[in-house]
Structure formats: C-alpha cells, structure tokens
Amino acid sequence: MSTVLLDPTSESHPASRPRVARLDSLEGRTVGLLDISKPRGDLFLDRVQAELETRGAQVLRFKKPTFTKPAPANLRAEIATRCDAVIEALAD
C-alpha cells in the first residue's frame, strides 16, 4: 500500500525559494509579529513579544483583516520593508 500526499494549495508548479540565512542575533533587530486574526492569536503573540524584547529585539505588530484569505499585498510589503524577521501566529 502506498501513501498519496495532496497539496492543498493546488499548485501545479510549486515555487522554490532558497532559505534566507538566520539572524545571528535579535539584539537591535526589528521583528514583525503577524496576527492572522484567529481567536487568541493575540494572546500568544503577547507572550512571544515579551520574550523577543528580553532578547533585545524591537517588535512591530501587524494583523490580517481575516484569517480566511492571504495577507493583502500592501501589508506584506510593509512587513518586508520594516522588519528583519517575521513570526506568523497560527491558532487552533
């Protein structure tokens, strides 16, 4: 018996991107926290923010209008231009 994996994105040619190098330190870096608008995601991000700040990071918070759709292009662009790294909060 074999296992079949299905790609829920329905991409016929998935994009391939090289990994970005990890930050050597969070000290003095700006980290964006993206709340995807699911219940209690903000509570999780409050804890993440506190931990990042103890490590010397500046934290910027962002929120998607709804969890049912990808983040709008202008929000993604703002995060990309203002942040050195981003953490996306998932829930459930």
Buried (B, 14 or more C-beta within 10 A) or exposed (E): EEEEEEEEEEEEEEEEEEEEEEEEEBEEBBBBBBBBBBEEBBEBBEEBBEEBEEEEBBBBEBBBEEBEEEBEEEBBEBBEEEBEBBBBBEBE
